[in-house]
Amino acid sequence: MSDFYIKTNRIFSPWRKYAWIFTLTVAIGGLWFPILGLLVLPVMIGLTGVSFFKGRYWCGNICPHGSLFDSLLYPITNNKKIPSFLKSKALGIIFFGYFSFNLGRKFIRVSGLWGNMMFWEKLGFIFVASYLMVTVVGGITSLTISSRTWCNFCPMGTLQKFSYKIGKFLGVNDKTDEKITVANTDMCHVCGKCSRVCPMQLTPYLEFSEENQFDSENCIRCSTCVENCPAGVLTLDNKYEALKIKESTNLFGYEYRKEFSSTIKSITEVNETINEYIFKFDNEDVKYKPGQFILVKIQSNPEMYRAYSISKFDEVNKTITVDVKKMEDGYGTGIIFNNFKKGNKVTLQGPMGHELLIDEKAKEVVLVAGGIGITPFRAIVKDLVEKDNNLEKFTLVYGANYENEFMFDEEFKKYAEASDKFNYVKVVAFDEDYEGEKGFVTDVLKNMDLNKNKIYMCGPPPMTNAAEKMLIDMNIPITDIAYESA
């Protein structure tokens, strides 16, 4: 099974990428030119001032040492779990006390040189030595544990928290204090990815306040979790903006979400990488719409779920079917494939989602699937074929790398035979022996008249991104395009 913490991009600006040059200039160059150490004074003043209004924003976006840890050392760090004692408030206070005492003692010793040119060099060297110490200790802990280990007990981080507390007490940072904000907790997948990519190894998804904000003073506001949220529901906003987001968020598709227990009724191997799981509800009534997904609990500590499209729903027998593709080094799929057995009790949440809910007023619809992204369309096609609707025509364009990768192929063929409204188009990318349509889904779409269609896509991001770009270039209104990444 893969490690809990995963590496991802943390560099979102040129400054965050190259600010480490300042660190090495002061820490190394200062050994020969001690006067460079005086550059640390505006850094200390700056981080104290910024934190008064924005918490530890400096750590995540401006700090030169943070740039060193994220830009240079992060790619080669072990990325292990940071021991709890290194994240403790007690250790932070101890380090801050020792740092303050040590600096104070050295300042007193150097003060006797006031008025002498040597004073500035000696003073500068004090900061050079401190900067070098942070670079060495922070670098070692970064490489051996995790890149931002030092930031959990950094004296400047503790100073920022003190300054931030004062700003909050005085009530002057309400508009400037931007925190991680979730549009609505009902839309959170509880997947834990925000925690898995967090430089400080925090757990935002488990700690949102009633205002839908993450209030941890250790959050460095780096936006890594915002950029990596699979549900796309995280932002960095102040409490007033958070309230507006909460009030304006449309919960259509999420209004019937609830937690319920189930039992694994069966596990079927679809192919070498995909298993089909049927969950039977334990005395629950579930309101499901074709195209929605379900959350499957994979562990309790920390609590974590995985989102899977519902490929089949049986209201009479109270079962939900999902198809799970085992991902290489996948944390969640590793647990499901290795630990889930027939008869196991599994907690589910949902159903959820609105991206793939078919517009009931639409006349023509095109469904575009790639790989495992076909799963939600299994239930959608069944519903469109068997129930009355306003559709005059609907088409499924299904892309795969090789012919043997198509799922539910016989089902879709039968639906195409049963309905003169339904057109089933398969396209294969790399199988030279395939006698049907060859290429990618985009090759099929570009030859279709799509002006009257609502288009729904589900598949890997490269497919959905390429298809969306092409559709926009074809002047298809963005409002007629909906997609969900598989």
C-alpha positions, -999 to +999 in steps of 0.1 A: +000+000+000+012+035-008+023+060+019-004+082+035+014+115+027+019+122-010+040+147-029+024+174-051+032+208-065+037+234-038+052+262-059+026+287-071+048+318-077+083+327-088+091+340-053+082+307-037+104+290-062+135+311-059+134+328-025+158+301-012+186+321-029+181+346-001+185+319+025+218+305+012+231+341+005+227+350+042+235+316+058+265+308+036+277+342+022+273+357+057+302+336+069+325+357+048+304+389+048+287+390+083+270+423+074+246+403+053+230+390+085+214+424+090+190+415+061+173+392+086+161+422+106+135+433+080+125+396+076+117+394+113+098+427+112+080+416+081+068+382+093+057+397+126+037+424+108+022+401+083+011+375+109-006+403+129-031+405+100-029+371+082-017+344+106+012+322+093+007+334+058+044+344+057+055+308+063+036+294+034+041+322+008+071+344+016+095+327+040+129+321+022+135+290+044+101+277+033+112+281-003+143+261+005+122+233+020+096+233-007+116+240-038+149+223-033+145+197-006+109+186-010+115+165-042+141+144-023+125+143+012+113+110+028+079+127+033+073+107+064+048+113+092+061+141+115+063+128+151+037+143+174+063+156+199+078+177+171+044+192+165+036+199+201+030+233+215+054+227+244+083+221+220+075+253+201+075+273+233+107+257+245+125+265+212+111+300+212+123+306+248+158+292+240+160+312+208+150+345+225+173+339+255+203+331+232+197+361+210+193+384+240+225+372+256+244+378+224+229+412+218+240+423+253+275+411+246+277+429+213+261+461+226+294+471+242+307+477+207+280+503+199+296+532+180+322+510+165+320+497+129+326+462+144+293+464+161+274+460+128+295+431+117+292+413+150+254+420+151+251+407+116+270+376+124+245+368+152+218+366+126+240+347+102+247+321+128+210+318+136+200+316+099+227+290+093+214+269+123+179+270+109+192+260+075+212+230+088+186+218+114+157+225+091+174+209+062+183+177+081+147+173+094+134+181+060+154+153+043+150+127+070+114+132+080+093+157+060+101+190+043+083+213+067+091+195+099+111+225+112+081+248+106+062+230+134+086+242+161+103+272+144+107+301+168+096+325+141+065+304+136+057+307+173+063+345+171+039+347+143+012+328+163+018+353+192+014+382+168-017+367+153-033+361+186-028+398+194-044+408+161-074+386+168-078+399+203-078+434+191-103+425+163-082+441+135-077+412+112-112+400+105-110+412+069-074+403+062-073+369+079-079+344+051-084+308+061-090+276+042-128+277+035-150+249+022-180+259+001-202+235+022-192+205+043-220+185+026-199+187-007-167+175+009-157+140-002-139+133+032-111+118+010-084+133+032-063+145+003-061+180+018-044+163+048-022+140+026-007+170+007-006+195+036+030+206+043+022+209+081+003+175+080-029+190+094-064+176+088-086+205+075-114+181+063-120+169+098-119+203+115-141+228+096-159+252+119-196+262+117-185+290+094-170+263+071-134+275+079-103+258+091-093+277+122-059+260+130-032+286+139-006+262+124-021+265+089+005+283+067-021+294+041+000+279+013-031+269-008-017+234-015-049+218-003-070+243-024-051+233-055-054+196-048-090+193-036-107+166-059-141+181-052-129+217-060-147+231-029-118+248-011-108+284-012-087+309+008-111+335+022-119+357+052-149+350+074-172+374+056-164+359+022-168+325+037-203+334+049-213+346+014-200+314-002-219+293+023-251+312+017-248+312-021-237+275-026-263+254-043-266+220-027-286+204-055-274+168-058-262+168-022-294+175-003-301+138+005-266+129+016-265+108+047-243+082+064-256+046+064-243+011+070-241-016+045-228-051+039-206-063+010-229-087-008-205-097-035-171-089-051-166-097-088-133-094-107-141-075-139-106-077-152-070-076-139-073-041-125-111-036-118-133-052-092-171-048-089-185-044-054-222-047-045-232-031-012-265-041+004-280-014+027-287-023+063-324-012+066-319+021+048-339+040+022-316+058-003-328+085-027-306+081-058-305+099-091-286+083-121-252+099-124-245+104-087-217+089-067-213+073-033-186+076-006-171+044+007-154+045+041-119+030+039-105+037+074-114+052+107-082+068+120-081+093+105-116+089+091-114+087+053-136+078+024-133+073-014-158+085-039-170+061-066-197+066-093-227+043-089-228+020-119-260+002-107-287+009-082-314-016-071-340+002-050-361-030-045-332-051-032-315-021-016-281-025-032-256-002-048-229-013-073-196+004-078-166-006-100-132+002-085-100+004-106-069-005-086-044+023-091-007+018-089+005+030-055-031+039-047-037+044-010-075+040-011-077+013-037-050-006-020-071-008+012-102-018-008-086-045-029-066-060+001-090-056+030-126-056+017-142-091+018-176-104+012-198-100+043-178-071+057-197-042+072-189-009+054-201+026+061-213+046+031-222+083+026-244+098-001-256+097-028-239+129-039-231+149-070-249+169-097-223+172-125-237+142-144-274+146-136-291+148-171-310+180-179-347+169-180-355+196-206-327+186-230-336+173-265-303+158-275-275+145-252-240+132-257-223+111-230-185+109-233-166+083-213-130+072-210-117+042-191-133+037-157-153+069-163-179+047-180-193+036-146-218+065-140-231+062-176-241+026-170-270+037-148-277+068-168-281+049-201-304+024-184-325+052-170-327+071-203-337+039-223-363+026-198-380+057-186-401+084-203-382+116-210-380+145-235-350+133-253-351+129-291-316+114-293-287+105-271-253+091-279-226+074-258-190+079-270-168+054-251-131+055-255-105+029-244-069+022-251-076-014-262-107-033-272-105-057-242-108-027-218-144-019-227-168-025-197-205-033-199-202-036-236-230-062-241-253-041-219-248-010-241-253-030-272-286-043-259-298-008-250-288+004-285-309-024-300-338-017-277-340+021-283-339+039-316-330+070-297-297+056-284-265+055-304-235+036-290-200+046-304-168+029-293-134+043-301-100+026-295-067+045-292-039+019-295-053-014-307-042-019-343-063-051-346-095-033-337-118-030-367-140-002-354-135+035-348-098+043-340-084+073-322-096+093-292-130+105-281-121+139-294-117+124-329-153+113-328-167+144-312-151+168-338-171+151-365-204+153-348-230+181-349-231+191-313-248+225-314-281+212-300-266+189-274-260+188-237-226+171-232-217+151-202-181+137-197-164+114-173-129+100-176-093+108-168-084+145-166-063+145-198-094+132-217-119+156-201-095+186-204-087+179-240-124+174-249-135+205-230-109+226-249-119+212-282-156+217-275-151+253-265-130+258-297-161+244-316-181+272-300-201+249-278-214+270-248-196+262-216-230+259-200-238+229-222-207+210-210-206+191-177-179+167-166-165+148-137-129+134-136-126+097-130 
